[in-house]
Amino acid sequence: MRAIFVNPLAIALVFFAPCVSLPKQGDEFDVIVEVSEWKSEVWRGYPGHSDHERKTMTFSLDSGSIRYAIKYGYCADKSHAPDVATPEGYIGMPEPRWENWYGNGFLYIIANGKDIGLTKPSAIRKLEDGERGSVQIVWDRSDIHVRLTFLIFPRDRALLAEVSVFARAELKSLLVRLVAYPAAYTTQGERCVVTPIRAITQEKREEISPQNEWWLVYLDKKFDRAKGHTVGGCGAVFLPEEVASAKVSVETYPIVTELECKAGINRFHFAVFDFYDMTNAEAEEFMKANADRVAKLLRETDFSCRHLRLEEWKKLKAVIHETLPYAKRNQKLYEAVSSLVGEIDKLYMLMDELALKGQSAPLELEDAIIANLEKLKSLVWELKFEKLFGD
């Protein structure tokens, strides 16, 4: 019998291309997302929290152009129950630099007048990596359910964010606060915020126009890379149509920005940038060149996990239905795939029923779908091999 030569590269190209990453061409890059486990630390000498337990978790999103790390932390001592405490904030950005967006707490979400950080998060989870990367933080409070999703695209510098609020009664107010220490932790600098129409210098507290000042660059005129300093500033973009009022407080130490959402807005979008490797002039030029593009991304991006979308499931099912008949000679594989498909179908039906009622799916339901899809992924590879050799 004549030997048959099968080119292993051909097999890889035909059957693994939809499932795994092949070598990239040019500037293509897969976003890398990493999420750590919770760590237990101890507050040492901090007023009001000495020897209390401090819980922290860090996750990162690497676009190939920049790597952002977000650190979540809170004081878990029982003296704060039923709440937790956040003496230095709770959502920090220690990378790419501890300066700029404060490493211990640069982002605060205040809903119905109360900071969501006082509630222990019910989940911090990786949603996606590869074609894009995202991580989600989830809180459950008696009056609201809040989800904060960070998302980044390959080779992009903008870290996009969506705050989604599902009110159990009424969402009366939603405010987002950003805290920056541009270029250095110092009181000896010259703090400044540049908007599309002006520069606001320390020490000034100004209302800004959401319509005309929807991007911001946070700088220190004294500590500029153009003057030999090692770290540049940072920036932010928000959507004018989502913001009722905005304020900037340019102090000698931090710069604090407050964005009050319009009534009826329960999904708020913004983006942050770290310009640690740019001069002040370069940061301004970058923002002028990219702000419109980033705003368009914020308007058009669906932040929901792609793996949880029904249309994505339908595409995968089409592939399965095409290849499943070839597995009939492998009864174990055939039954395993058929069982998982049936289970995932049921879970999607439950999600659809909740969506029709205007309700968010429980985390357990979403996690069950993601877990089953992960199991199914390896079996789909086997199905494709069955089709290859069946043909």
Buried (B, 14 or more C-beta within 10 A) or exposed (E): EEEEEEEEEEBEEEBBEEEEEEEEEEEEBBBBBBBBEEEEEEBEEBEEBEEBBBBBBBBBBBBBBBBBBBBBBBBBBEEBEEBBBBBBBBBBBBBBBBBBBBBBBBBBBBBBEBBBBBBBBBBBBBBBBBEBBBBBBBBBBEBBBBBBBBBBBBEBBBBBBBBBBBBEEEBEEBBBBBBBBBBBEBEEBBBBBBBBEEEBBBEEEBEBBBEEBBBBBBBBBBBBBEEEBEBBBBBBBBBBEBBBBBBBBBBEBBBBBBBBBBEEBBBBBBBBBBBBBBBBEBBBEBBEEBBEEBBEBBEEBEBBBBBBBEEEBEEBBEBBEEBBEBBEEBEEBBEBBEEBBEBBEEBBEBBEEBEEEEEBBEBEBBBBBBEBBEEBEEBBBBBBBBBBEBE
